[in-house]
């Protein structure tokens, strides 16, 4: 199985963690930056390698689950499960700071 190294930068981190979100028509840049740092750290330390690869490929690189499955030699349902579990972990961690 070939593993692809994916680098997260401040530029592509917004794609992964935030769409165009606002609260009452305004964004809170300071809170947003704090949450990005927290989620970036969680992404690096709290997810398994496979969860990290699946969620980054799906959300940052826009790949479909079946394409990720082919690349990683996995069943598409396994990729879906990894993405779901990764999102669940990240939401749980984020909930402490909201």
Beta strands, then each sheet from edge to edge (+ up, - down):
end
